[in-house]
Amino acid sequence: MTDREFETYWKENRMTILEKNDEYRHAKENFKIHSGADLILFGIPVVAGIVSINNVPLQNELLKWIVSAVITIVCFALSVWVKSLITGTVSPDEVEQRLKETKRREMVE
């Protein structure tokens, strides 16, 4: 099987292959909120956004909203990163790449 044929096969069957894999499902479920600690962790960006909108020393209201949105997005990204560090799992994208390479080796040989 050539690389082009494999890529066509992967595009057609990607979701089926991924849904059958336990590691991928676990990695995908890991980003959902399961406990009170997750609620606190993902509540931090909301609180940071609200506090920052009141304390940013800008006179323009639109700039305050933009700065607050940026702070909220950065805090959310940090929260997701911290959660992945705490749980010790890899991202679904990393699992997908590993599965794709494994499947490629199986089908090419």
GINOR-V844236 format. One record per residue. N is the residue number from 1. PHI is phi in radians with two decimals (none if undefined). D_CENTER is the distance of its C-alpha to the mean C-alpha in whole Angstrom. Layout:
# GINOR-V844236
N_PHI_D_CENTER, N_PHI_D_CENTER
This chain:
# GINOR-V844236
1_none_32, 2_-1.47_31, 3_-1.10_28, 4_-1.13_28, 5_-1.12_29, 6_-1.13_26, 7_-1.08_24, 8_-1.12_26, 9_-1.05_25, 10_-1.12_22, 11_-1.08_21, 12_-1.30_23, 13_-2.04_22, 14_-0.96_18, 15_-1.13_17, 16_-1.10_20, 17_-1.13_20, 18_-1.19_16, 19_-1.16_17, 20_-1.43_20, 21_-1.55_18, 22_-1.14_17, 23_-1.12_15, 24_-1.16_13, 25_-1.09_13, 26_-1.12_13, 27_-1.13_9, 28_-1.22_8, 29_-1.23_10, 30_-1.09_9, 31_-1.49_7, 32_-1.53_10, 33_-1.48_13, 34_-2.06_15, 35_-2.51_18, 36_-1.12_20, 37_-1.11_18, 38_-1.15_15, 39_-1.08_16, 40_-1.14_18, 41_-1.08_15, 42_-1.52_13, 43_-1.44_17, 44_-1.01_17, 45_-1.07_16, 46_-1.13_18, 47_-1.10_21, 48_-1.08_20, 49_-1.15_20, 50_-1.17_23, 51_-1.14_25, 52_-1.19_24, 53_-1.16_26, 54_-1.50_29, 55_-2.00_29, 56_-1.30_29, 57_-1.43_32, 58_-2.06_32, 59_-1.56_35, 60_-1.41_33, 61_-1.14_31, 62_-1.11_29, 63_-1.12_28, 64_-1.05_27, 65_-1.13_25, 66_-1.15_23, 67_-1.09_23, 68_-1.12_21, 69_-1.12_19, 70_-1.11_18, 71_-1.08_18, 72_-1.10_16, 73_-1.14_13, 74_-1.11_13, 75_-1.12_14, 76_-1.13_11, 77_-1.06_9, 78_-1.13_11, 79_-1.12_11, 80_-1.11_7, 81_-1.11_9, 82_-1.10_12, 83_-1.10_10, 84_-1.18_9, 85_-1.21_13, 86_-1.16_14, 87_-1.42_14, 88_1.27_14, 89_-1.85_12, 90_-1.64_10, 91_-1.32_7, 92_-1.03_8, 93_-1.12_8, 94_-1.14_11, 95_-1.12_12, 96_-1.08_13, 97_-1.08_15, 98_-1.13_17, 99_-1.11_18, 100_-1.09_19, 101_-1.15_21, 102_-1.10_22, 103_-1.11_23, 104_-1.07_25, 105_-1.09_27, 106_-1.12_28, 107_-1.45_29, 108_-1.32_31, 109_-1.34_33
